[in-house]
Amino acid sequence: MPNLFESHFDAISINLTDRVIDELNSFSKLKDGWDFGVGSPISKRIIDRAIIAYTYLKDNFFEYECSPLSDNSIQITFSLLDNFVDVIITDDSYTLTQEKGFGNNYEIFECLKKTSLDNIKNILANIKTKCLSLEQSISPNIVPVKRGLTTASLTWVTASPSFRMIARSKNRKQSVLI
């Protein structure tokens, strides 16, 4: 079996000013017990594997979030509309969980343990293709809404059957009918 860490290293170029890469590198500075008494700084090897995975998988159509996990692994979430792909990076594997929906109204489509970056990339490409097909059926004349004095930090998701727009907050904890 090819070494997943080295096999993708030559195929990517790393932009060292990328916000996500900066955040991933910051995980090495975590203090012992950073997660309510558990957790330690994330190892350099896992951070490097996460940077390689993120750089290989990233696509301008997706939003990204990354977070350290208390078991010394890293989770990178790729999101597009109401589709979420969580990739857990450990010292020797990648685990993928694919979800669709928001809040309590979601469904887990797939959970793959010890999968390859190529397989994850194919899943992300399929999501992108489906979402772009949906987007073409929605009016292009949509503008962000203002909430009070500030513009809401929302991403358009889809049109409901009554053609009201559904938006979600960047942290995907809340959906709003507009």
TITI-966270 format. One record per residue: x, y, z of N, C-alpha, C in turn. Coordinates in steps of 0.2 Angstrom, whole numbers, plus 2048, in hexadecimal, padded with zeros to 3 digits. Layout:
N
XYZXYZXYZ/...
! end
This chain:
178
8047FA800800800800804806800/80380B7FC8078117FB806815802/80C81980480C81D809808823808/80282480B7FD82A80980183080A/80583180F80883781180D83980B/8118358098168378048138377FD/80E8337FB80C8327F48098397F2/80683D7F68038437F48078497F5/80D8487F881184E7F98148527F3/81684E7EE8198517E88138547E4/80D8527E48088547E080485A7E2/80785E7E78048647E98098697EA/80686F7EA80B8757EC8078797F1/80B87A7F780887D7FD8088847FD/8038887FE80288F7FF803890806/80989380880A89480F807899813/80389D80F7FF8A38127F88A1813/7F689B8117EF8998127ED899819/7E789B81A7E489C8217E3895824/7E18908217E08898237E7886825/7EC8878217F28858237F5888829/7F488E8297F789282F7F388F836/7ED88E8357E988B83B7EB88483C/7EC8808377EF8798387F687983C/7FA87E83A80187E83D800881844/7FB8848467FA88784D7F9881852/7F687C84F7F48768547FA873857/80087485580687285880887685F/80487C85F80688086580087F86B/7FC87A86A7F787986F7FA877875/7F787987B7FA8778827F7870884/7FB86C8887F886688A7F286788E/7EC86388D7E68648907E286988D/7E386B8877DF8718837D8870882/7D68698827CF8688817CC865888/7CA86A88C7C78688937CB863897/7D28648977D685F89B7D985A897/7D78588917DA85388C7DD857886/7E18538837E485587C7EB85887D/7EF8578787F685A8787F785D872/7FD8618717FE86486B7FE85E865/7FC86085F7FB85C85A80285B857/80485585580B85385380C85684C/81285884B81585B84481385683E/81384F83F81284B83A80A84B838/80684C83D7FF84C83C7FD853839/80085883B7FF85F83880185F831/80785C82F80985B828805857824/8028518277FD84D8237F7851822/7F58558267EF8598267F085F820/7F68628207F786781B7F7864814/7FA85E8147FB85B80D7F385980B/7EF8568107E985480E7E585A80C/7E58608107E186680E7E3868807/7EA8698067EC86C8007EA8687FA/7EB8617FB7E985D7F57E185D7F4/7DD85E7F97D685D7F87D28647F7/7D68697F97D28707F97D08717F2/7CA8757F27C78777EB7C487E7ED/7C48827E97C18897EA7B98897EB/7B68847EA7AF8837EB7AD8827F2/7B287F7F67B087D7FC7B3882802/7AF8828077B188580D7B5880811/7BA8838167BE87E81A7BE880821/7BE87B8257BF87C82C7C487782F/7C88788337CC8738367CC87483E/7CD86E8417CD86E8487D186984B/7D586A8507D98658537D4860857/7D585A8587D185585C7D6853862/7D28528687D685086E7DA84986D/7D98458687DC83F8687E3840863/7E58468627EB84885F7EA847857/7E48488557E284884E7DF84F84C/7DE84F8457DC8568427D685483E/7D085883F7CB85883A7CA85E836/7CA85C82F7C986282A7C2861827/7BE8668277B78658257B786981E/7B48668197B38698127AC86A812/7A98708107A28718107A087580A/79B873807798876801790875801/78D87B80278687B803784877809/78087280977E86E80F78286780F/78886780C78C86180B792862810/79485D81479985E81879D857818/7A48588177A88528177AD85481C/7AD84F8217B28508277B884B825/7BE84D8257C48498247C884982B/7C984382E7CC8438347D3840832/7D98448347DF8428327E3840838/7E58398387E983783E7F083583B/7F483283F7FB83183E7FC82C838/7F78288377F88238317F182282D/7EC82682E7E682582A7E282C829/7DD82B8247D88308237D282D824/7CD8308277C682D8287C2833825/7BD8318227B883681F7B1834821/7AD83A8237A68398247A383E820/79E83C81C79A84181879384281A/79184881B78A84A81E78784F819/78084F81A77C85381677785681A/77685D81B77186081F774864824/77086782977286C82E76F86A835/77386C83A77086B84176E864842/76886384576585C846763859840/76285D83A75F85A83476485982F/76885383076D85182C76D84A82B/77184782677284082577983F824/77B83982778283782578283281F/78583481A78583081478B82B814/79082C81679682881579B82981B/79E82381D7A38248227A881F820/7AE82181E7B481D81B7BA81D820/7BC8188237C28188277C8816823/7CE8188247D48178207D3817819/7D081D8177CF81E80F7D582280D/7D58238067DB8268037D982E801/7DE8328007DC8397FE7D98397F7/7DB8347F37D88347EC7D08337ED/7CF82E7F17C782C7F27C48327F5/7C78367FA7C383C7FD7C38417F7/7C88427F37C78477EE7C28457E9/7C183F7E77BB83D7E37B483E7E6/7B483D7ED7AD83F7F07AC8467F0/7B184A7F17B08527F17AE8547EA/7B18517E57B08537DE7A88517DC/7A684B7DF79F84A7DE79A84E7E1/79C8507E77988557EB79885C7E7/79D85E7E479E8647E179A8647DA/79A85F7D779685E7D178F85E7D2/78C85B7D778585B7D97838627DB/7878657DF78586C7E27858717DC/78A8717D778A8757D27848747CD/78286E7CD77B86D7C97768707CC/7758707D37708737D777087B7D7/77687D7D77778857D77758887D0/7768847CB7748877C476C8877C4/7688847C87618847C875E88A7CD/76388D7D07618927D57638997D2/75E89E7D375F8A57D07668A87D1/76A8AA7CC7708AD7CE7708B47D1/76A8B77D27698BE7D47688BE7DC/76B8BA7E076A8B97E77708BE7EA/76E8C27EF7738C67F37728C47FA/7788C57FE7778C48057728C9809/7708C680E76B8CA81276E8CE818/76C8D381A76E8D781F76A8D6826/76D8D482B76A8D383176C8D9836/7688DD83776A8E383C76F8E8838/7748E983C7798EE83977F8EA835/77F8E38367848E08327818DB82D/7858D98297838D48247848CD827/77F8C982777F8C282A7858BE826/7888BA82A78D8B682778A8AF825/7878AF81F7838A981D7868A7816/7858A181578789E80E78089B80B/77F89C80577989A802779892801/77388F80377388880376F8857FD/7698867FD7648847F875E8877F9/75A8867F47538897F474E8847F6/74A8867FB7458817FD73F8807F7/73B87B7F873587A7F37318817F2/7318857F772D88B7F67328917F3/73888F7F173D8947EF73F8997F4/73E8987FA74289C7FF749899800/74D89E80175489C802756899809/75A89480975D89180F764893810/76689681576D89881677089581C/77689581D77989282377F896825/78089682C78589A82F78C89682D/79189A82D79889782B79A891830/79789183679988B83A79488583A/78F88683578A88183478687F83A/78688383F78288184477A883844/77988783F77288A83E77088B837/76A88A83576888B82E76289082F/76289482A75D89A82A75989A824/75289A82474E89B81E74E8A281D/74F8A481774F8AB8157498AC810/
! end
